[in-house]
Amino acid sequence: MNEDLILAREVDARRALRGRRVHFSILAPYGPWVGCGVLRVLRLKNTGDDSAELIAGYERYERHEFAQ
């Protein structure tokens, strides 16, 4: 099942993992970047009988200059 969910939308992956404990992280570049597009599964690892680790990232990131 893990391979089936790679690059799937994050909401679809959470739906497929319903009933399991999910440790969820978002991978993002360091600095003033804004995630754009759909949040997608980058890595999914079974960590136990009823839990999984899900790492997601946006389809692209745009640099954002914050006003000072």
N, C-alpha and C positions, 0 to 999 in steps of 0.2 A: 504493500500500500504506500510506503514512503516514496517510491519512485513515481507513482501516479500523481502525487501531490506537488512535486517540484515544479515551480513556476505557475502553480495554480493560484487563483486569487485567495488572499488570506481568509476572507469570509467563507469561501467554499471549503478550505482546509479545516477551519474550526468547526464547520458543520459536519464534515466527515469524521472528525475526532470527538464529536459530542459524546458525553458520558465519561470521557477520560480527563485527567488533570493535565493541563497544557501549560508549560513554562514558555512564555512568549517574549521574544526580544525583537527589536527593530535595528537592523544594521544601517548605519548612516555615516557619511563622511564627516570628518572633524571640521568645524568651522561654520560659517554662515551660509548653509545650504538649506534649500526648501525641497522637500520631497514632492514630486509631481507624478501624476498618473495613478495607476492601480498598485496597491500594496500586494506583493507576490511572495510566495514561499521560496526561500533560497536554500534552506536546510531543514530537514525533519528527522529527528532521531528518537527512537523508542528508548526511554530511560527506565522503564520498569513495566510491571504487569498492566498498570492502569494509568501510566503517565507518558508524556512525550515532550520533547523540547522542539519548539518551532522558532526559526529565525526567518524574518521577512525583511524585504527592502522594497523601496519604490522603484518604478520602472525607470525613472530618471531623476536627477537632482539638478536644480538651478541655483547658481550662486546668488545670494541676496545681500545687498549692502544695507545695513541697518542705519537709520538716522541717528546722529549723535546729539 
